[in-house]
């Protein structure tokens, strides 16, 4: 693994690619606060039950601790996450950068994801609905949420996003995908600022980071804590509630099985524990520090459901990136 080195400003801020939009180096991912939702076949897609009042308190605490970037999607809780975020931000909307996503077709009443739609017409309808739920007149970063969309269709959607920018409805846009070739299609657009992709200390993405460096994109890191494995709160055989996606993990979600966390993955976490928790960090804070050290373009977006989680995640900003020596130790421990 090669690291391009890390830059860390005194206030822990980064820029979203070539957009000039400044954000805190840590964002908060709002998937979990959407509550329970599912596919029509019963496959859970949320993280279980949630307390909206606690979610609001957690977002406001994050704001007080310097977090200015919040990433949600229309699908999360089939609109519920966007509404909770709007409620929490209130008059502080102008102080933050809000990212949301589109592409999944949702049934808000039944809290179901019922398909996807990659048409430009649907993109506009989805944007209008998100603006209403978020109680705002613009989205700072609008992201395509169909990771495997056809590249030719995606090129049309990129042009549609450029229209949204010209109309003042969107400031910048991105694609949420783990495929560098697809990300490059969106990057041809003038106002493409980022790619959202999976990245954590257990699952590196060197090709995507190289693309971000080459094309001047921000790397927004989905699953920065490996769906909770890097928090230290998941043990072998520990059951998950029925409405939690990790209780019935789909094929794209490694590290979990029907019996909970995968023991092999937990063993890898244990192999890294001493490095990640050095200097007084918690395990989660060390995992976030690895991401900042991995590339100067990374903006991790860990999830949260409580004030305590918000405080722990935001506490990583004061710790900053790991050192180059610690990166090497981690690579050695994982045999990379």
C-alpha positions, 0 to 999 in steps of 0.5 A: 500500500502506498500513501500519498501522505497526509496534510492536516490543517490546524482546524481539521478541514478538507476541501471537496475535490475541485469544488472549493467547498470546505468541510470538516475532515470528518463527516457524519453518515446518516444511514442509521438514523433513518430507522427501520426500512426494508425490501419487499421480500423482508430483507432489512436495509436499516440499522434497527430501531432509532430514537429521533430525539436522540438523533437530533441531539447527536447531530447538534452535539456534532455541530458543536464539536466542529462537524460540518458535513452530513451525508444522507440519502432519500432511501435511508428510512425512505425519507426519514433520515432527511427529515430528522437531519432537517429538524436537527439543523434548523436555523444552522443549515447555512453552517453545514454542507449537506450531501444526499443521494438519489436513484432508489425508488422508495415507498415512504408509507410502507418504508420499502425500497421498491427498485431503482430508476436511472432516468434523468426525469426521476433524478429531478423528481427525487431532487425536488422531494429531497429538497422538500424533506431537507427543508432547503433550497439547495443540496451541496453534494448530490450523489447517484446511489446506484453503484452499478448503473450503466455508464452511458446512462450515468453520463446522461445523469452527469449532464442532468446534474450539470443542469441542476448546478446551473439552476442553483439547486445543487452545488456539486455532485458525485457517484456512490460507487466502488468502481473507479471506471464508473467514477471516472465517467462522472468525473468528466463533469465540471462540477463533479467533486467526489466519489463516495466509496467503501474504505476502511483499514480492513478494506483498502481501495488503492485504485480509487484513491489513485483516481481521486488523486489523478482527477482532483476528487474528494474520497468520501469514505463509506463504511469507515468503521467496517459497519461497526467491526472497528468500534470494538463493540461487536463480539463473536456470537453477539446477536443483532436485532431483527431490523438490523441489516447486519442480522441478514447481511446481503452479499455486498456486506462482508464481515457478518454472517447469520450468526453475527460478526465473522470471527475471522474479521474480528481476529483482524481487528484484534491484530490492529488493536494496539496500533489503532488505540495508541496515544489514547485513541479509542479503536474507532478513533484510530480507524478514522486516523488511518483514513486521514493518513491514507490520503489527504483527500479522504473524508470518512463518514461514520454512522451514529445513533447516540450522543455518545457515538457522536462525541467519540467520532468527533473526538478523532478530529483532535487526534488527527491522522496516524503516522507513516510508521503506524501505517506500515505497522498496520500493513505488516499486521494484515500481511499487505 
